[in-house]
Amino acid sequence: MPDKSECKIATADALTLIVHNQHALGAAIEEITKWLSENGVERVAVNAAVAMETLDINAKAITDAIMRVRRS
């Protein structure tokens, strides 16, 4: 069985991958939002922007959790 330190490292590494996914999704949604705005679908673009805000908030929380795990 891995020791507690190895488990913390694995947890932090997994959370890091999740936050990278958050950033990738945010970038993709940003591109779609730009396209929507440029093509007259402003209401949908606004909804996409709100989704990006949620991703940003959650990415910050995940990053904070990663730092707590790595420090513990």
Buried (B, 14 or more C-beta within 10 A) or exposed (E): EEEEEEEBBEBBEEBBEBBEEBEEBBEEBBEBBEEBBEEEBEEBBEEBBEBBEEBEEBBEEBBEBBEEBBEE
